[in-house]
């Protein structure tokens, strides 16, 4: 079964998104006709995953420009309003703001709808290339037989390419290595059970879904060569924000001598945030914890607290796998050096 996370439909200036809320039960798509609708889809997790959110937001800005031109409306006010509504959709993933800032540089300089659409498409192509580069750097450190532990979903559903951490697992399998992956279910929205397993089954990658609390036991009693996860933001000191439960997994990995790697496009590095303690953590509706689907699993009236992300301290991380190579400690020095090199290459 072929699927695409998103697709720009020229007729009607429409962004078509795979609706991930209904996977794996059914594959269905939503056609979104306004930047407000795109923001809503980001908020309700029709589209999710930091890279995919960023690209979707870029298309939302291109859509705002196209609609303004078609309606002969003032361009800058329309783009300013679209930018504001998209920025408010989710707070933690830095790719959202990175993409909107990149688009803002253009529209504030007077770029038209065609130029903004070209930029959104460029981000889409770049994400595909970044995914492949991350996987290539990871393959260089993998043995021929490798067992992974993975959290949440970081594959094609979270990006517009093969994915970041799950992309590594998929490319390792495709390279002829003997691969096995433990996928924790990732409460409360079950992205590991629903989405990561859906992807690995599509590509024939051997794996097993386990409950979130099983990671330490499995690492102690069974062979695990590497834990690999994605991230939504990397602070300047190397602390990483990712789906809630990542910190627990990193602690289990450290206690059992399993190297813990974070796959991260350089666009997720936020040098303006000094440490993970400064990262805003999104809190979502209590019903995500109290219910599974339409079924209530807690007593009526029971309270719940639902932080969507946690921060893994840099001391627990063996390396950050970027499209430019693997960054190792000390992260505060090496992340700045990495981005300085990238920026230098961009100006030569």
Secondary structure, 3 states (H helix, E strand, C coil): CCCCCEEEECCCCEEEEECHHHCCCCCCEEEECCHHHHHHHHHCCCCCCHHHHHHHHHHHHHHHHHHHHHCCCCHHHHHHHHHHHHHCCCCCCHHHHHHHHHHHHHHCCCCCHHHHHHHHHHHHHHHHHHHHHHHHHHHCCCCCEEEEEECCCCECCCCCCCECHHHHHHHHHHCCCEEEEEEECCCCCCHHHHHHHHHHHHCCCCEEEECHHHHHHHHHHCCCCEEEECCCEEECCCCEEEECCHHHHHHHHHHCCCEEEEECCHHHEECCCCCHHHCCCCECCCHHHHEECCEECCCCCCCCCCECEEEECHHHCCEEEECCEEECCCHHHHHHHHHHHHHHHHHC
